[in-house]
């Protein structure tokens, strides 16, 4: 780590998210538990919307998603995003 970079964490002394990930890939939190402290933070996630699908449509999507290694929700979002882009280009 260069001298002008401030560590992002006190435990790993890492200055990038990648360095933090590398540190925790090689270390166990149990060994550092006494160095941790409780924190409170707020997460602002964008609200998700639900769409109801006919059971036979969902079954088809679920089978296709499994075949390509995705969650059905992920596959549906990808398909809809592609379709919206096609509509925008038309």
DSSP file (Angstrom, degrees, kcal/mol; ACC not computed):
  #  RESIDUE AA STRUCTURE BP1 BP2  ACC     N-H-->O    O-->H-N    N-H-->O    O-->H-N    TCO  KAPPA ALPHA  PHI   PSI    X-CA   Y-CA   Z-CA
    1    1 A X              0   0    0      0, 0.0     2,-0.0     0, 0.0     6,-0.0   0.000 360.0 360.0 360.0 136.0    0.0    0.0    0.0
    2    2 A X    >   -     0   0    0      1,-0.1     3,-1.4     4,-0.0     0, 0.0  -0.349 360.0-115.1 -73.8 157.7    1.4    3.4   -0.9
    3    3 A X  T 3  S+     0   0    0      1,-0.3    -1,-0.1    -2,-0.0     0, 0.0   0.733 110.9  55.8 -66.1 -24.7    2.1    5.9    1.9
    4    4 A X  T 3  S+     0   0    0      2,-0.1     2,-0.5     0, 0.0    -1,-0.3   0.421  86.1  95.3 -92.8   3.4   -0.6    8.4    0.7
    5    5 A X    <   -     0   0    0     -3,-1.4     2,-0.4     0, 0.0     3,-0.0  -0.818  67.3-142.2 -96.7 130.4   -3.5    6.0    0.8
    6    6 A X        -     0   0    0     -2,-0.5    -2,-0.1     9,-0.1    -4,-0.0  -0.758  28.1-111.0 -87.6 130.8   -5.6    5.9    4.0
    7    7 A X        -     0   0    0     -2,-0.4     8,-0.3     1,-0.1     7,-0.1  -0.316  14.6-147.8 -60.8 142.0   -6.8    2.4    4.9
    8    8 A X  S    S+     0   0    0      6,-3.8     2,-0.3     1,-0.1     7,-0.2   0.751  83.4  33.1 -79.5 -25.7  -10.5    1.8    4.5
    9    9 A X     >  -     0   0    0      5,-0.9     4,-0.9     1,-0.1    -1,-0.1  -0.964  66.8-142.2-133.4 149.4  -10.6   -0.6    7.4
   10   10 A X  T  4 S+     0   0    0     -2,-0.3    -1,-0.1     2,-0.1    -3,-0.0   0.752 100.6  47.4 -80.0 -23.8   -8.7   -0.8   10.7
   11   11 A X  T  4 S+     0   0    0      1,-0.1    -1,-0.1     3,-0.0    25,-0.0   0.956 121.8  28.7 -83.0 -54.3   -8.4   -4.6   10.6
   12   12 A X  T  4 S-     0   0    0      2,-0.1    -2,-0.1     1,-0.1    -1,-0.1   0.725  87.1-143.9 -80.7 -20.5   -7.3   -5.4    7.1
   13   13 A X     <  +     0   0    0     -4,-0.9     2,-0.1     1,-0.2    -3,-0.1   0.695  47.3 154.0  61.3  20.2   -5.4   -2.1    6.6
   14   14 A X        -     0   0    0      1,-0.1    -6,-3.8    -7,-0.1    -5,-0.9  -0.446  39.0-162.7 -79.4 151.1   -6.6   -2.3    3.0
   15   15 A X  S    S+     0   0    0     -8,-0.3     2,-0.3    -7,-0.2    -9,-0.1   0.406  72.5  46.6-114.0  -0.7   -7.1    0.8    0.9
   16   16 A X  S  > S-     0   0    0      1,-0.1     4,-2.1     0, 0.0     5,-0.1  -0.948  82.0-117.8-135.7 159.6   -9.3   -0.7   -1.8
   17   17 A X  H  > S+     0   0    0     -2,-0.3     4,-2.6     1,-0.2     5,-0.2   0.881 116.7  55.5 -61.1 -37.9  -12.4   -2.9   -1.9
   18   18 A X  H  > S+     0   0    0      1,-0.2     4,-2.5     2,-0.2    -1,-0.2   0.898 106.9  49.0 -62.8 -41.3  -10.4   -5.5   -3.8
   19   19 A X  H  > S+     0   0    0      2,-0.2     4,-2.4     1,-0.2    -1,-0.2   0.885 110.4  51.4 -66.1 -38.2   -7.7   -5.6   -1.0
   20   20 A X  H  X S+     0   0    0     -4,-2.1     4,-2.4     2,-0.2     5,-0.2   0.939 110.7  48.4 -62.0 -46.3  -10.4   -5.9    1.6
   21   21 A X  H  X S+     0   0    0     -4,-2.6     4,-1.6     1,-0.2    -2,-0.2   0.917 111.5  49.9 -60.5 -43.9  -11.9   -8.8   -0.3
   22   22 A X  H  X S+     0   0    0     -4,-2.5     4,-1.0     1,-0.2    -1,-0.2   0.910 109.9  51.5 -61.3 -42.5   -8.5  -10.5   -0.6
   23   23 A X  H >X S+     0   0    0     -4,-2.4     3,-0.9     1,-0.2     4,-0.8   0.948 112.6  43.8 -59.6 -49.9   -7.8  -10.1    3.1
   24   24 A X  H 3< S+     0   0    0     -4,-2.4    -1,-0.2     1,-0.3    -2,-0.2   0.698 105.5  62.8 -75.1 -17.9  -11.1  -11.7    4.1
   25   25 A X  H 3< S+     0   0    0     -4,-1.6    -1,-0.3    -5,-0.2    -2,-0.2   0.789 114.9  34.3 -68.1 -26.5  -10.7  -14.5    1.6
   26   26 A X  H << S+     0   0    0     -4,-1.0     2,-0.3    -3,-0.9    -2,-0.2   0.480 115.7  59.7-107.8  -5.3   -7.6  -15.4    3.5
   27   27 A X  S  < S-     0   0    0     -4,-0.8     2,-0.4    -5,-0.1     3,-0.0  -0.881  70.2-130.4-127.9 157.2   -8.6  -14.6    7.1
   28   28 A X    >   -     0   0    0     -2,-0.3     3,-1.4     1,-0.1     4,-0.4  -0.899  14.0-137.9-108.2 132.7  -11.3  -15.7    9.5
   29   29 A X  G >> S+     0   0    0     -2,-0.4     3,-1.8     1,-0.3     4,-0.7   0.806  99.6  71.4 -58.3 -30.3  -13.4  -13.1   11.4
   30   30 A X  G >4 S+     0   0    0      1,-0.3     3,-0.6     2,-0.2     4,-0.3   0.854  93.3  55.7 -54.9 -34.9  -13.2  -15.2   14.6
   31   31 A X  G <4 S+     0   0    0     -3,-1.4    -1,-0.3     1,-0.2    -2,-0.2   0.687 117.6  33.9 -71.9 -17.1   -9.5  -14.3   14.8
   32   32 A X  G X4 S+     0   0    0     -3,-1.8     3,-2.2    -4,-0.4     4,-0.4   0.282  80.5 113.7-119.7   7.7  -10.4  -10.5   14.8
   33   33 A X  G X< S+     0   0    0     -4,-0.7     3,-1.6    -3,-0.6    -2,-0.1   0.849  75.0  56.7 -54.3 -40.2  -13.8  -10.5   16.6
   34   34 A X  G 3  S+     0   0    0     -4,-0.3    -1,-0.3     1,-0.3    -2,-0.1   0.669 103.4  56.3 -67.8 -15.2  -12.4   -8.6   19.6
   35   35 A X  G <  S+     0   0    0     -3,-2.2    -1,-0.3     2,-0.0    -2,-0.2   0.467  91.8  92.5 -93.4  -2.6  -11.3   -5.8   17.2
   36   36 A X    <   -     0   0    0     -3,-1.6     2,-0.3    -4,-0.4    -3,-0.0  -0.457  56.1-162.8 -88.8 163.6  -14.8   -5.3   15.8
   37   37 A X        -     0   0    0     -2,-0.1     2,-0.2     0, 0.0    -2,-0.0  -0.990  27.5-100.6-143.4 151.4  -17.4   -2.8   17.0
   38   38 A X        -     0   0    0     -2,-0.3     2,-0.3     2,-0.0     0, 0.0  -0.477  41.0-172.8 -71.6 138.4  -21.1   -2.5   16.5
   39   39 A X        -     0   0    0     -2,-0.2     2,-0.4     2,-0.0    -1,-0.0  -0.946  16.2-147.7-130.7 154.5  -22.2    0.0   13.9
   40   40 A X        +     0   0    0     -2,-0.3     2,-0.3     2,-0.0    -2,-0.0  -0.984  27.4 161.2-120.6 131.0  -25.6    1.3   12.9
   41   41 A X        -     0   0    0     -2,-0.4     2,-0.4     2,-0.0    -2,-0.0  -0.973  32.5-123.5-146.8 161.0  -26.2    2.4    9.3
   42   42 A X        -     0   0    0     -2,-0.3     2,-0.5     2,-0.0    -2,-0.0  -0.881  15.6-155.8-109.5 135.8  -29.1    3.0    7.0
   43   43 A X        -     0   0    0     -2,-0.4     2,-0.8     2,-0.0    -2,-0.0  -0.950   1.5-162.8-111.5 125.3  -29.6    1.2    3.7
   44   44 A X        +     0   0    0     -2,-0.5     2,-0.4     3,-0.0    -2,-0.0  -0.825  16.9 177.6-109.0  93.0  -31.7    2.9    1.0
   45   45 A X        -     0   0    0     -2,-0.8     2,-0.2     1,-0.0     3,-0.1  -0.745  34.8-109.6 -95.3 142.0  -32.7    0.3   -1.5
   46   46 A X        -     0   0    0     -2,-0.4     2,-0.1     1,-0.1    -1,-0.0  -0.468  42.8-102.7 -68.4 140.0  -34.9    1.2   -4.4
   47   47 A X        -     0   0    0     -2,-0.2     2,-0.3     1,-0.1    -1,-0.1  -0.404  34.4-138.6 -66.6 135.0  -38.3   -0.3   -4.0
   48   48 A X        -     0   0    0     -2,-0.1     2,-0.4    -3,-0.1    -1,-0.1  -0.652   9.5-140.1 -92.0 151.8  -38.9   -3.4   -6.1
   49   49 A X        -     0   0    0     -2,-0.3     2,-0.4     2,-0.0     0, 0.0  -0.859  11.0-138.9-109.8 147.1  -42.1   -4.0   -7.9
   50   50 A X        -     0   0    0     -2,-0.4     2,-0.4     2,-0.0     0, 0.0  -0.865  12.1-166.0-108.1 141.0  -43.8   -7.4   -8.2
   51   51 A X        -     0   0    0     -2,-0.4     2,-0.4     2,-0.0    -2,-0.0  -0.993  19.2-131.5-125.1 130.6  -45.4   -8.8  -11.3
   52   52 A X        -     0   0    0     -2,-0.4     2,-0.4     0, 0.0    -2,-0.0  -0.671  23.3-164.1 -84.3 132.7  -47.7  -11.8  -11.2
   53   53 A X        -     0   0    0     -2,-0.4     2,-0.1     2,-0.0    -2,-0.0  -0.875  27.8-104.9-114.2 147.8  -47.0  -14.5  -13.8
   54   54 A X    >>  -     0   0    0     -2,-0.4     4,-2.4     1,-0.1     3,-0.7  -0.464  37.6-116.3 -63.2 142.5  -49.2  -17.3  -14.8
   55   55 A X  H 3> S+     0   0    0      1,-0.3     4,-2.5     2,-0.2     5,-0.2   0.862 114.3  51.8 -53.3 -40.6  -47.9  -20.6  -13.3
   56   56 A X  H 3> S+     0   0    0      2,-0.2     4,-1.6     1,-0.2    -1,-0.3   0.843 110.0  49.4 -69.4 -30.7  -47.1  -22.2  -16.6
   57   57 A X  H <> S+     0   0    0     -3,-0.7     4,-2.5     2,-0.2    -2,-0.2   0.933 111.6  48.7 -69.5 -45.6  -45.1  -19.1  -17.7
   58   58 A X  H  X S+     0   0    0     -4,-2.4     4,-3.3     1,-0.2     5,-0.2   0.913 108.8  53.5 -60.3 -42.5  -43.2  -19.1  -14.5
   59   59 A X  H  X S+     0   0    0     -4,-2.5     4,-2.2    -5,-0.2    -1,-0.2   0.905 110.3  47.6 -59.6 -42.2  -42.4  -22.8  -14.8
   60   60 A X  H  X S+     0   0    0     -4,-1.6     4,-2.1     2,-0.2    -1,-0.2   0.914 113.9  46.5 -64.8 -43.2  -41.0  -22.2  -18.3
   61   61 A X  H  X S+     0   0    0     -4,-2.5     4,-3.0     2,-0.2    -2,-0.2   0.921 111.7  51.6 -64.3 -44.2  -38.9  -19.3  -17.1
   62   62 A X  H  X S+     0   0    0     -4,-3.3     4,-2.4     1,-0.2    -2,-0.2   0.898 110.2  48.9 -61.5 -41.1  -37.7  -21.2  -14.1
   63   63 A X  H  X S+     0   0    0     -4,-2.2     4,-1.9    -5,-0.2    -1,-0.2   0.921 114.1  45.3 -64.6 -43.5  -36.6  -24.2  -16.3
   64   64 A X  H  X S+     0   0    0     -4,-2.1     4,-1.4     2,-0.2    -2,-0.2   0.908 112.5  51.6 -66.1 -42.0  -34.8  -21.9  -18.7
   65   65 A X  H  X>S+     0   0    0     -4,-3.0     5,-2.9     1,-0.2     4,-0.6   0.919 109.6  49.5 -61.4 -44.2  -33.1  -20.0  -15.9
   66   66 A X  H ><5S+     0   0    0     -4,-2.4     3,-0.9     1,-0.2    -1,-0.2   0.901 107.1  56.1 -61.4 -40.2  -31.9  -23.2  -14.3
   67   67 A X  H 3<5S+     0   0    0     -4,-1.9    -1,-0.2     1,-0.3    -2,-0.2   0.817 114.7  37.9 -62.9 -30.8  -30.5  -24.3  -17.6
   68   68 A X  H 3<5S-     0   0    0     -4,-1.4    -1,-0.3    -3,-0.4    -2,-0.2   0.367 117.1-109.5-103.8   5.0  -28.4  -21.2  -17.9
   69   69 A X  T <<5S+     0   0    0     -3,-0.9     2,-0.3    -4,-0.6    -3,-0.2   0.821  76.2 119.2  76.9  32.5  -27.5  -20.9  -14.2
   70   70 A X      < -     0   0    0     -5,-2.9    -1,-0.3    -6,-0.1     2,-0.2  -0.835  68.1-104.3-122.7 162.6  -29.6  -17.9  -13.2
   71   71 A X     >  -     0   0    0     -2,-0.3     4,-2.3     1,-0.1     3,-0.3  -0.601  36.0-117.6 -75.7 148.3  -32.4  -17.2  -10.8
   72   72 A X  H  > S+     0   0    0      1,-0.2     4,-2.6    -2,-0.2     5,-0.2   0.891 115.6  54.4 -54.6 -40.4  -35.8  -16.8  -12.6
   73   73 A X  H  > S+     0   0    0      1,-0.2     4,-2.2     2,-0.2    -1,-0.2   0.885 108.1  49.3 -61.9 -39.5  -36.0  -13.2  -11.4
   74   74 A X  H  > S+     0   0    0     -3,-0.3     4,-2.4     2,-0.2    -1,-0.2   0.926 111.5  48.4 -65.9 -45.2  -32.6  -12.4  -13.0
   75   75 A X  H  X S+     0   0    0     -4,-2.3     4,-2.8     2,-0.2     5,-0.2   0.920 111.2  50.1 -62.5 -43.9  -33.5  -14.0  -16.3
   76   76 A X  H  X S+     0   0    0     -4,-2.6     4,-2.8     1,-0.2     5,-0.2   0.926 110.8  49.7 -60.4 -44.9  -36.8  -12.1  -16.4
   77   77 A X  H  X S+     0   0    0     -4,-2.2     4,-2.4     1,-0.2    -1,-0.2   0.902 111.7  48.7 -62.1 -40.7  -35.1   -8.8  -15.7
   78   78 A X  H  X S+     0   0    0     -4,-2.4     4,-2.4     2,-0.2    -2,-0.2   0.937 112.8  47.5 -63.6 -46.0  -32.5   -9.5  -18.4
   79   79 A X  H  X S+     0   0    0     -4,-2.8     4,-2.4     1,-0.2    -2,-0.2   0.917 113.5  47.1 -61.8 -44.0  -35.2  -10.4  -21.0
   80   80 A X  H  X S+     0   0    0     -4,-2.8     4,-2.6     2,-0.2    -1,-0.2   0.898 110.8  51.6 -67.0 -39.2  -37.3   -7.4  -20.1
   81   81 A X  H  X S+     0   0    0     -4,-2.4     4,-2.1    -5,-0.2    -1,-0.2   0.917 110.8  48.9 -62.5 -42.4  -34.3   -5.0  -20.3
   82   82 A X  H  X S+     0   0    0     -4,-2.4     4,-2.2     1,-0.2    -2,-0.2   0.922 111.7  49.1 -61.3 -43.8  -33.4   -6.5  -23.8
   83   83 A X  H  X S+     0   0    0     -4,-2.4     4,-2.4     1,-0.2    -2,-0.2   0.907 109.7  50.8 -64.7 -41.7  -37.0   -6.0  -24.9
   84   84 A X  H  X S+     0   0    0     -4,-2.6     4,-2.3     1,-0.2    -1,-0.2   0.889 109.6  50.8 -63.0 -38.9  -37.1   -2.4  -23.7
   85   85 A X  H  X S+     0   0    0     -4,-2.1     4,-2.0     2,-0.2    -1,-0.2   0.901 110.0  50.2 -64.6 -40.6  -33.9   -1.6  -25.5
   86   86 A X  H  X S+     0   0    0     -4,-2.2     4,-1.3     1,-0.2    -2,-0.2   0.911 111.1  48.9 -62.1 -42.7  -35.3   -3.1  -28.7
   87   87 A X  H  < S+     0   0    0     -4,-2.4    -2,-0.2     1,-0.2    -1,-0.2   0.888 110.5  50.9 -64.4 -39.4  -38.4   -1.0  -28.3
   88   88 A X  H  < S+     0   0    0     -4,-2.3    -1,-0.2     1,-0.2    -2,-0.2   0.877 111.1  48.4 -66.2 -36.8  -36.4    2.1  -27.8
   89   89 A X  H  <        0   0    0     -4,-2.0    -1,-0.2     1,-0.2    -2,-0.2   0.722 360.0 360.0 -76.3 -21.5  -34.3    1.4  -30.9
   90   90 A X     <        0   0    0     -4,-1.3    -1,-0.2    -5,-0.1    -2,-0.2   0.480 360.0 360.0 -76.8 360.0  -37.4    0.8  -33.1
